[in-house]
Amino acid sequence: MMITLDFAAQKSDSSTRRALSDLSLSVAKCKKIVVVTGAGISCSSGIPDFRSSDGLYSLVKEKYPDVVLKGRDLFDASLFRDPTSTAVFHTFIAQLKQSIDAAEPGPTHHFIQLLDTKKKLLRSYTQNIDGFEARTGLLGSASHDAQTNGKGKSKIRTKEVRNVQLHGDIHRVRCRSCSAEYPCTQHHLDSFLEGLAPECPECLERAEARIARSARTIKVGSLRPAIVLYDEPHPLGDDIATIQSADLSRKPDMLIIMGTSLKVHGLKKLVKEFAKTVHSLAPSSPAKAKKWVGKVVFVNRTPPGAEWAGIIDYHVAGETDAWVEKVTEDWKKMRPVDWEVQQTLVATDGDVSMNGTFKVVASTKSKTKDTKDTKKKPRKDEENVPPLPTPMVLGTPNVILPLSKIASTPPLSPSKRRQTNSHYTVESSPSKRRTFSPMKGLEDSVRGLLFAPQAAGHDGDDPFDIADLSMSSPPKAKPPPKTRRTARVAPS
């Protein structure tokens, strides 16, 4: 059952005021909100309508008095079949873009951006071609910044798009032959105002290249506004379907529809699928927790059709700008913690005392955690200082480690005493223990007995001289020369 709330009667009707406050609380507490918008949210931005005496259609009739076109005919794909209707379309769109360029986003556009800033917006879907959402900071699907580098099947970065433009973007032009897109410049506007279509630069470059190599020429396409007309497929239809499927799988908890009559078939299907997913999260009884989730709200001056009974829960009859302003005001009162900001003050004149002047350099609260250095810093206490490397003495018995270095080494803690710079020391290696100096620690008087100078009269031929510490073997003594013995013969 759909509940209709007259926004203008909230001051006199307490039940209406209470119901509107409940909707504001739902917006404040829900975390995955889907917003669907139409042309009604841009009426307060200063864009002229189509049917008034000074509207865009009247200006077009002054330039083409003999052409009879209805409002829908200006946005139907069949108009490209006739050169006159094509010229009327180009002139109409050029004047519409000039009006959009002179206008500014309204409160409803900023409210959608606010939901995204507060991490509550799952996605925004719009029928509008004015691109006001991009001015507030929401990345649109038709924006050049959302396009990929050509690798892969997707034409846009679907995960980064915050606003899906269901009917394209008036600020871009597209070739009718090769589908190349470019930003709409003043040169394009001047041609469109005259009812002409400029040539596509990419098609023209390829045609000139083929002529230069004597190849058969190709047709050069013309540029048109990059908006989607009735009975025309969307160039990004596959990517939009991917985004919609991803959003449905994430289970949105609230659906807000603003400023649209819900007459387009594709939009009706999209809204019904999201409403079904949102209603699946609604509590079965009002007494259960999280009663603020699972609501579908429709904000528009005119009520929806009878087919939306049971799909839309609340119809707020009124202007979208007035409703979003009330929601924001109630939100600040109900949940002030969501609006707290952390300000950083710095001294402006170098005076850090309380008497100096300060200025705010950061007024937004960062939600990202400060990155801390995970590397362990060495402690400065003497207990954890690693021991100095012990020099290893090999083959030089008379070299002794200076006592000053040994005395300067601080005492080690019990957990650090066995840690050394090497797994093997002089004392632990049997092969190195033999080369360790046996004279270490002997007094000079005792060492002089072993290394005394030679006595007087010593001839120096002693092969076992104690002063010779070389590893060579002593020379062997020569044997005495053999004497030849002669046998004595006895006299006869």
C-alpha positions as CSV (number, residue, x, y, z in Angstrom):
1,M,0.0,0.0,0.0
2,M,1.4,3.4,-1.0
3,I,1.3,6.2,1.6
4,T,1.0,9.8,0.2
5,L,2.5,12.6,2.3
6,D,1.7,16.2,1.4
7,F,4.9,18.0,2.1
8,A,3.2,21.4,2.5
9,A,0.8,20.0,5.2
10,Q,3.6,18.9,7.6
11,K,3.2,22.1,9.7
12,S,-0.5,21.4,10.4
13,D,-0.6,17.6,10.3
14,S,1.4,15.9,13.1
15,S,1.1,12.4,11.5
16,T,2.6,13.8,8.2
17,R,5.4,15.5,10.1
18,R,6.1,12.3,12.0
19,A,6.2,10.2,8.9
20,L,8.5,12.6,7.2
21,S,10.8,12.4,10.2
22,D,10.9,8.6,9.9
23,L,11.9,8.9,6.3
24,S,14.7,11.3,7.3
25,L,15.9,8.8,9.9
26,S,15.9,6.1,7.3
27,V,18.2,8.2,5.1
28,A,20.5,8.9,8.0
29,K,20.8,5.2,9.0
30,C,20.8,3.4,5.7
31,K,24.2,2.6,4.2
32,K,23.5,1.5,0.6
33,I,21.0,3.9,-1.0
34,V,20.2,3.8,-4.7
35,V,18.9,7.1,-6.2
36,V,17.0,7.4,-9.4
37,T,16.4,10.9,-10.8
38,G,14.7,12.7,-13.7
39,A,14.3,16.1,-15.2
40,G,12.3,17.4,-12.2
41,I,15.5,17.9,-10.0
42,S,16.9,20.4,-12.5
43,C,13.9,22.7,-12.8
44,S,15.3,24.9,-10.0
45,S,18.7,25.3,-11.7
46,G,17.4,27.9,-14.2
47,I,17.0,25.7,-17.2
48,P,14.0,26.8,-19.3
49,D,11.3,24.3,-20.1
50,F,10.2,23.2,-23.5
51,R,6.6,24.5,-23.7
52,S,6.5,27.9,-22.1
53,S,6.3,31.1,-24.2
54,D,10.0,31.7,-23.8
55,G,10.9,28.0,-23.8
56,L,13.4,26.3,-26.1
57,Y,10.7,24.9,-28.5
58,S,9.4,28.5,-29.1
59,L,12.9,29.6,-30.1
60,V,13.2,26.7,-32.5
61,K,9.9,27.6,-34.1
62,E,11.1,31.1,-34.8
63,K,14.0,29.7,-36.8
64,Y,11.9,26.9,-38.5
65,P,8.3,28.2,-38.8
66,D,7.2,25.6,-41.3
67,V,8.3,22.6,-39.4
68,V,5.7,20.8,-37.2
69,L,7.4,18.6,-34.6
70,K,6.0,17.4,-31.2
71,G,8.1,17.3,-28.1
72,R,8.7,13.5,-28.4
73,D,9.7,13.9,-32.0
74,L,12.7,16.0,-31.0
75,F,14.1,13.1,-29.1
76,D,13.2,10.2,-31.5
77,A,15.9,8.4,-33.5
78,S,13.7,8.6,-36.6
79,L,14.5,12.3,-37.0
80,F,17.8,11.6,-38.7
81,R,15.9,10.2,-41.7
82,D,15.0,13.8,-42.8
83,P,17.5,16.6,-43.2
84,T,15.1,19.2,-42.0
85,S,14.2,17.5,-38.8
86,T,17.9,16.8,-38.2
87,A,18.7,20.5,-38.6
88,V,15.9,21.3,-36.1
89,F,17.3,18.8,-33.6
90,H,20.8,20.2,-33.9
91,T,19.6,23.7,-33.3
92,F,17.4,22.7,-30.4
93,I,20.2,20.8,-28.6
94,A,22.7,23.6,-29.1
95,Q,20.3,26.1,-27.4
96,L,19.7,23.6,-24.6
97,K,23.4,23.2,-24.0
98,Q,23.9,27.0,-23.8
99,S,21.2,27.1,-21.2
100,I,22.8,24.3,-19.2
101,D,26.2,25.9,-19.3
102,A,24.8,29.1,-17.8
103,A,23.0,27.2,-15.0
104,E,24.3,25.7,-11.7
105,P,23.5,22.4,-9.9
106,G,20.6,22.6,-7.5
107,P,20.1,21.4,-3.9
108,T,19.0,17.9,-5.0
109,H,22.3,17.4,-7.0
110,H,24.3,18.5,-3.9
111,F,22.3,16.1,-1.7
112,I,23.2,13.2,-3.9
113,Q,26.8,14.2,-3.7
114,L,26.4,14.5,0.1
115,L,25.2,10.9,0.3
116,D,28.3,9.8,-1.6
117,T,30.5,11.8,0.8
118,K,28.9,10.2,3.8
119,K,29.5,6.7,2.3
120,K,25.8,6.0,2.0
121,L,25.3,6.2,-1.8
122,L,25.5,2.8,-3.5
123,R,24.8,4.4,-7.0
124,S,23.0,7.2,-8.7
125,Y,21.0,6.6,-11.9
126,T,19.7,9.6,-13.9
127,Q,17.7,10.3,-17.0
128,N,19.1,13.8,-17.2
129,I,21.7,14.8,-19.9
130,D,22.7,18.1,-18.2
131,G,25.7,16.6,-16.3
132,F,25.1,18.5,-13.1
133,E,26.1,15.5,-11.0
134,A,29.6,15.6,-12.5
135,R,29.9,19.3,-11.4
136,T,29.2,18.3,-7.8
137,G,32.0,15.6,-8.0
138,L,30.2,12.4,-9.0
139,L,32.0,10.6,-11.8
140,G,29.5,9.9,-14.7
141,S,29.4,6.9,-17.0
142,A,29.6,9.1,-20.1
143,S,32.6,11.1,-18.8
144,H,35.9,10.9,-20.5
145,D,37.6,10.2,-17.1
146,A,35.5,7.0,-16.8
147,Q,36.6,5.5,-20.1
148,T,39.1,2.6,-20.1
149,N,42.3,2.4,-22.2
150,G,40.7,0.0,-24.7
151,K,41.9,-3.2,-23.1
152,G,39.2,-5.7,-22.1
153,K,35.5,-5.9,-22.9
154,S,34.3,-3.0,-20.7
155,K,34.4,0.5,-22.2
156,I,34.2,2.2,-18.8
157,R,35.6,1.7,-15.3
158,T,32.4,0.4,-13.8
159,K,33.7,0.2,-10.3
160,E,34.6,3.9,-10.2
161,V,31.4,5.3,-11.8
162,R,29.2,6.9,-9.2
163,N,26.5,8.3,-11.5
164,V,25.0,6.2,-14.4
165,Q,23.8,8.5,-17.2
166,L,21.0,6.5,-18.8
167,H,20.4,8.9,-21.6
168,G,23.9,10.1,-22.4
169,D,25.7,13.4,-21.9
170,I,25.0,16.7,-23.8
171,H,28.5,17.9,-23.2
172,R,29.9,15.3,-25.7
173,V,29.5,14.6,-29.4
174,R,29.6,11.2,-31.2
175,C,30.2,10.2,-34.8
176,R,27.3,8.6,-36.5
177,S,29.6,6.3,-38.5
178,C,32.6,5.2,-36.4
179,S,31.1,6.1,-32.9
180,A,34.2,8.1,-31.9
181,E,33.4,10.6,-29.1
182,Y,34.8,14.0,-28.5
183,P,34.1,16.9,-26.0
184,C,31.5,19.4,-27.3
185,T,33.4,22.6,-28.1
186,Q,32.3,26.0,-29.2
187,H,33.1,25.1,-32.8
188,H,30.6,22.2,-32.6
189,L,28.0,24.5,-31.0
190,D,28.4,27.1,-33.8
191,S,27.7,24.4,-36.4
192,F,24.7,23.0,-34.5
193,L,23.1,26.4,-34.1
194,E,23.2,26.8,-37.9
195,G,21.6,23.3,-38.3
196,L,24.8,21.8,-39.6
197,A,26.7,18.7,-38.4
198,P,30.5,19.0,-38.4
199,E,32.6,16.2,-39.9
200,C,34.3,13.5,-37.7
201,P,38.0,14.2,-37.4
202,E,38.9,10.5,-37.1
203,C,36.9,9.5,-40.2
204,L,38.5,12.4,-42.1
205,E,42.0,11.4,-41.1
206,R,41.4,7.8,-42.3
207,A,39.9,8.9,-45.5
208,E,42.9,11.2,-46.3
209,A,45.3,8.4,-45.4
210,R,43.6,6.0,-47.9
211,I,43.7,8.6,-50.6
212,A,47.4,9.2,-50.0
213,R,48.1,5.5,-50.7
214,S,45.8,5.4,-53.7
215,A,43.2,3.2,-51.9
216,R,39.4,3.4,-52.2
217,T,38.0,6.3,-50.2
218,I,35.6,5.8,-47.3
219,K,32.6,7.8,-46.1
220,V,33.3,10.6,-43.6
221,G,30.8,10.5,-40.8
222,S,29.2,13.5,-39.1
223,L,29.1,14.4,-35.5
224,R,25.9,14.5,-33.4
225,P,25.1,15.2,-29.7
226,A,26.1,12.1,-27.6
227,I,22.6,11.6,-26.1
228,V,20.4,8.5,-26.3
229,L,17.1,9.1,-28.2
230,Y,13.9,7.0,-28.2
231,D,14.1,3.7,-30.0
232,E,17.9,3.9,-30.0
233,P,20.3,1.4,-28.3
234,H,22.6,2.8,-25.7
235,P,26.3,2.7,-26.7
236,L,27.2,1.6,-23.1
237,G,24.2,-0.7,-22.6
238,D,26.4,-3.7,-21.7
239,D,28.4,-1.8,-19.2
240,I,25.3,-0.3,-17.6
241,A,23.8,-3.8,-17.3
242,T,26.9,-4.9,-15.6
243,I,26.8,-2.0,-13.1
244,Q,23.1,-2.7,-12.4
245,S,23.7,-6.4,-11.7
246,A,26.6,-5.6,-9.4
247,D,24.4,-3.2,-7.4
248,L,21.6,-5.7,-7.1
249,S,23.9,-8.3,-5.7
250,R,25.1,-5.8,-3.0
251,K,21.6,-5.7,-1.6
252,P,20.6,-2.0,-1.4
253,D,18.6,-1.1,1.7
254,M,16.8,2.0,0.4
255,L,15.5,3.4,-3.0
256,I,14.8,7.1,-3.6
257,I,13.1,8.2,-6.8
258,M,13.0,11.9,-7.5
259,G,11.8,14.2,-10.3
260,T,10.6,11.6,-12.8
261,S,7.2,10.5,-14.1
262,L,8.4,6.8,-14.6
263,K,7.0,6.6,-18.1
264,V,10.1,5.2,-20.0
265,H,10.0,1.5,-20.3
266,G,13.7,0.9,-19.5
267,L,13.6,3.0,-16.4
268,K,10.4,1.3,-15.2
269,K,12.1,-2.1,-15.4
270,L,15.2,-0.8,-13.5
271,V,13.1,0.7,-10.7
272,K,11.0,-2.5,-10.2
273,E,14.1,-4.7,-9.9
274,F,15.7,-2.4,-7.3
275,A,12.4,-2.1,-5.4
276,K,12.1,-5.9,-5.2
277,T,15.7,-6.2,-3.8
278,V,15.1,-3.4,-1.3
279,H,11.8,-4.9,-0.1
280,S,13.6,-8.2,0.6
281,L,15.5,-6.5,3.4
282,A,12.4,-5.0,5.0
283,P,11.5,-6.4,8.5
284,S,8.5,-8.7,8.5
285,S,6.9,-6.8,11.5
286,P,7.4,-3.2,12.7
287,A,8.5,-4.4,16.1
288,K,11.7,-6.0,14.8
289,A,15.0,-4.2,14.7
290,K,16.2,-2.2,11.7
291,K,12.7,-1.0,10.8
292,W,14.2,1.9,8.9
293,V,15.5,-0.3,6.0
294,G,13.6,-1.6,3.0
295,K,11.8,1.5,2.0
296,V,11.0,2.8,-1.5
297,V,10.4,6.6,-1.6
298,F,9.0,8.6,-4.5
299,V,9.4,12.4,-4.4
300,N,7.5,14.3,-7.1
301,R,4.8,16.8,-7.5
302,T,2.6,14.5,-9.5
303,P,1.7,11.0,-8.2
304,P,2.8,7.8,-9.9
305,G,0.5,5.6,-11.9
306,A,-1.7,2.8,-10.5
307,E,0.8,0.2,-11.6
308,W,3.2,1.3,-8.9
309,A,0.9,0.4,-6.0
310,G,2.7,-2.2,-3.9
311,I,6.1,-1.1,-5.3
312,I,6.4,2.4,-4.0
313,D,5.9,2.7,-0.2
314,Y,5.8,6.5,0.2
315,H,4.9,9.3,-2.2
316,V,6.1,12.7,-1.0
317,A,4.1,15.2,-2.9
318,G,6.3,18.3,-3.3
319,E,9.5,19.8,-4.6
320,T,12.6,17.6,-4.4
321,D,14.7,20.5,-3.3
322,A,12.5,21.2,-0.3
323,W,12.4,17.6,0.7
324,V,16.2,17.1,0.6
325,E,16.7,20.2,2.6
326,K,14.4,18.9,5.4
327,V,16.1,15.5,5.3
328,T,19.5,17.2,5.8
329,E,18.2,19.3,8.6
330,D,16.6,16.4,10.4
331,W,19.8,14.3,9.8
332,K,21.9,16.9,11.6
333,K,19.6,16.9,14.6
334,M,19.1,13.1,14.8
335,R,22.7,12.0,14.3
336,P,25.1,14.9,15.0
337,V,28.0,12.5,15.2
338,D,27.8,12.1,11.4
339,W,28.5,15.8,11.0
340,E,31.5,16.1,13.3
341,V,34.7,17.3,11.7
342,Q,38.2,17.4,13.0
343,Q,40.0,20.8,12.5
344,T,43.7,21.2,12.4
345,L,45.0,24.6,13.6
346,V,48.4,26.0,12.8
347,A,50.0,29.3,14.0
348,T,49.9,32.0,11.4
349,D,52.7,34.2,12.8
350,G,55.0,31.5,14.3
351,D,53.6,32.1,17.8
352,V,52.5,28.7,19.2
353,S,51.2,30.1,22.5
354,M,47.5,30.6,23.2
355,N,47.9,34.3,22.5
356,G,48.8,33.8,18.8
357,T,46.4,33.6,15.9
358,F,45.6,30.3,14.2
359,K,44.1,29.2,10.9
360,V,42.3,26.0,9.9
361,V,44.3,23.9,7.4
362,A,42.1,20.8,7.5
363,S,38.4,20.7,8.3
364,T,37.4,17.2,7.2
365,K,37.7,14.1,9.3
366,S,39.9,11.6,7.5
367,K,38.6,8.0,7.6
368,T,41.8,6.4,6.5
369,K,44.1,5.0,9.2
370,D,47.5,6.6,9.6
371,T,50.2,4.5,8.2
372,K,52.7,3.6,10.9
373,D,56.2,2.4,10.4
374,T,56.2,-1.3,11.3
375,K,60.0,-1.5,11.5
376,K,61.3,-2.0,14.9
377,K,63.6,0.8,16.1
378,P,66.7,-0.2,18.1
379,R,66.6,0.6,21.8
380,K,69.0,3.2,23.1
381,D,69.7,1.5,26.5
382,E,73.2,0.0,26.9
383,E,71.9,-3.4,27.8
384,N,70.8,-4.3,24.2
385,V,74.0,-3.1,22.5
386,P,75.4,-6.0,20.4
387,P,79.0,-7.1,21.4
388,L,81.9,-5.9,19.5
389,P,83.4,-8.3,17.0
390,T,86.3,-10.4,18.5
391,P,89.3,-10.4,16.3
392,M,90.6,-13.9,15.5
393,V,94.3,-14.5,15.9
394,L,95.7,-17.0,13.4
395,G,99.5,-17.8,13.2
396,T,100.7,-14.8,15.2
397,P,101.1,-16.0,18.8
398,N,102.6,-12.7,20.0
399,V,99.6,-10.6,19.1
400,I,97.3,-10.0,22.1
401,L,93.9,-8.2,22.0
402,P,94.2,-4.8,23.6
403,L,92.7,-4.6,27.1
404,S,91.1,-1.2,26.3
405,K,88.7,-2.8,23.8
406,I,87.8,-5.6,26.1
407,A,87.2,-3.2,29.0
408,S,85.0,-0.9,26.8
409,T,82.5,-3.7,26.0
410,P,79.4,-3.3,28.1
411,P,78.1,-6.3,30.0
412,L,75.5,-8.3,28.2
413,S,72.1,-9.3,29.4
414,P,71.5,-13.1,30.1
415,S,69.5,-13.4,26.9
416,K,72.2,-11.8,24.8
417,R,75.4,-13.4,26.3
418,R,75.5,-16.3,23.9
419,Q,74.8,-14.2,20.8
420,T,77.9,-13.4,18.7
421,N,78.6,-12.2,15.2
422,S,79.9,-15.7,14.2
423,H,78.7,-19.2,15.0
424,Y,82.3,-20.3,15.6
425,T,84.9,-18.7,18.0
426,V,88.5,-19.3,18.7
427,E,87.6,-21.3,21.8
428,S,85.0,-23.5,20.1
429,S,87.0,-24.5,17.0
430,P,89.6,-27.2,17.6
431,S,91.6,-26.3,14.5
432,K,91.8,-22.7,15.6
433,R,92.5,-23.5,19.3
434,R,96.0,-24.8,18.5
435,T,96.9,-21.5,16.8
436,F,95.7,-19.4,19.8
437,S,98.6,-17.8,21.5
438,P,99.8,-19.8,24.6
439,M,101.8,-16.8,25.8
440,K,98.7,-14.7,26.4
441,G,98.7,-13.3,29.9
442,L,102.4,-14.0,30.7
443,E,104.4,-11.3,32.3
444,D,107.4,-9.8,30.5
445,S,109.9,-11.2,33.0
446,V,108.7,-14.7,32.4
447,R,108.5,-14.3,28.7
448,G,112.2,-13.1,28.7
449,L,113.4,-16.4,30.0
450,L,112.1,-18.1,26.9
451,F,113.2,-15.4,24.4
452,A,116.7,-14.6,25.9
453,P,119.5,-13.3,23.7
454,Q,122.2,-15.7,22.7
455,A,125.0,-16.3,25.1
456,A,128.5,-15.2,24.4
457,G,130.6,-17.6,22.6
458,H,127.7,-19.5,21.1
459,D,128.6,-20.6,17.6
460,G,125.0,-20.5,16.3
461,D,125.1,-24.0,14.9
462,D,122.7,-25.5,17.4
463,P,119.9,-27.0,15.2
464,F,117.4,-26.8,18.0
465,D,117.8,-23.1,18.7
466,I,114.8,-22.0,20.8
467,A,114.7,-18.6,19.0
468,D,113.8,-20.4,15.8
469,L,110.1,-20.7,15.8
470,S,109.6,-21.8,12.2
471,M,107.7,-24.9,11.4
472,S,110.6,-26.4,9.3
473,S,112.4,-29.6,10.5
474,P,115.9,-29.3,11.9
475,P,118.8,-30.4,9.6
476,K,120.0,-33.9,9.9
477,A,123.6,-34.6,11.0
478,K,125.9,-35.8,8.3
479,P,127.2,-39.4,8.9
480,P,131.0,-39.8,9.2
481,P,132.7,-40.8,6.1
482,K,133.2,-44.5,5.6
483,T,136.7,-45.9,5.8
484,R,137.9,-48.6,3.6
485,R,139.2,-51.6,5.4
486,T,142.0,-53.7,4.0
487,A,142.5,-57.3,4.9
488,R,145.7,-58.1,6.4
489,V,147.5,-61.1,4.9
490,A,149.6,-63.3,7.2
491,P,153.2,-63.7,6.2
492,S,153.9,-67.1,4.8
